[in-house]
């Protein structure tokens, strides 16, 4: 499992481990101080011996690079917080196809709705379903009915 931290942080950690080894500390002691397994420390040491100090540099992340940059992603999320009606939609409900449309208009990049979900979910958003209520609903009339009419209709247990 990959440890937490940016690639630069992890590289600094590896370099610190090799520096501690150069000072004469043992593999287990370095592993304890760094917070990793002794096997990792041994592997880093062997890599440095075989390929030099550049062996500790981080490898590029595998996979296709994202279509929008982290800065654009932050701009997108800030834009989505304004609401769907601010982007010309009839309701304030965000759907994945609507988010796709906003990304296409703003950044000129096309995404499939299923992939947009990864962006939205990664930002901490969750799926929400609006409460279904009639537009003609009259809360005051409903409350009156509950307090005045319902007690007369409700069945009561027979008296003993």
N, C-alpha and C positions, 0 to 999 in steps of 0.2 A: 504494500500500500504506500502511495506517495505521501511523504510528510507534508505538513502544512507550511506554507510560505511561498514567496515569489521565487522565480528561478534565481534571481540575484541573491536572495537570502540563503537559499540552499547551497549556492556556490560558495558563499562566504563561510558557511558551516563546514563544507568539505575542506576549504583552504585552512580553516582554523584547526581542523583535525590533523591535517598533514603537518602544520606548523608545530602542534603539540607532539607529534611523533618525532619530528626533527629535534625537539628539545630533549628527547630521551624517554618520554613517558611510554608505558606499555599500551598495547592495543586495547585491552580491557579498560584501563583507566581513562584513555581518550574517549572510548565509547560511552563510559559512564558520564564524563564531563559534557560531552556533546549531546547525549540523549539519543543514541542510536545503538544498533547492534554492533558487536565486535566484527562480525562478518563484513559489514559495510565499511568499517574503517580499514580492514585488511584489503578489501577490493579497491578502495581509493588509493591506498599506498601502492598497490601493485600497478594500478593505472598510471600513477605519476612516475613510477620507475620505468615503465614500458614506453610511455608516450610523452612524458614531460608534464610541466604544470598546466598546459592547455587541456589536458585530459579531464580536468575538473570543471571545465566550462559547461554550462547547461546546454543540452540538446534542444533543438526547436520542438515545439509541441507537435505531436502527430496530428494528422487530419487536415481537412480543408480549413483555411483561415476564415474567420467570420466575415460576412458580407458588409456588416456595418461595424464601425469602430466603437470602442467603449464610450468615447465622447458622444458619438451619434446615438448610442443606446441610452445614455443619460438624457440627452435632448429629447428623444422619443418618449421616454417615461414621463418627463416633465410636461411634454405636450399632451400626453394621454390623460394626465391629471386634470386638464382643463375641461374634460368631458367630451362626449361624442357630438353633442349639439354644437359645440364651438368649432367642430370640423365639418359642419354642414349636414350632419345626419339628423333624421327626424326625431329620434329618441336619444336619451342619454345612456343607452345600453351599449357597452362595448362587446362586440363579437370578434372572433378571430379574423373573418374576412374584412371587417371594418379596419382592424389594426393593419392588415396587409395593405389596404388601400392608403392608409395614412403614411405608411413606410414608403410606398411607391411614390406618392405625391411629394413627400418631404425629401427623400434621399435618392429617388430614382432606382430603387432596388426592389426586385420582386422576390417575395417569399411565399412558400406554401403555408396555408393556415396552420397545419400541424407543427411546422417549425417555428412559427411565430409564438406558439404556446410555450416553447422552451425559453424564449426571451422573456415573455411576460411572467412565467412561473419563476424564472431565475431572479426576477426583481422582487419576488415575495408576494406577487398578486395571486389570488386564487379565484376559482370559478364561482361566480355568484349568480343566483337565479332571482329575478325580481319577484316580489310577492304579487300574486294575482288578485286584483281587486277591481270591481266594476267602477267605471268613472262616475256613475250616478250615485255611488254609495254615499249615504247621509249618516255620518257618525252620530249626530245628535238624535236622530230618529231611532237608530239602533239602540242606543243607550236608554232612551225612553221606553222602548218596547221591552227591554230586559228588566227594567225596574218596575214597570206598571203592568204590562200584559202577561209576561212569562210566569210570575208567581201564581196567577189565576189558572193558567193552563197546566202547569206542572202537577203531576200526580203526587199525592201525599200518602204516606202509609196509613192504613186504617187505624182508628183509635181503639185502644183496648179497654 
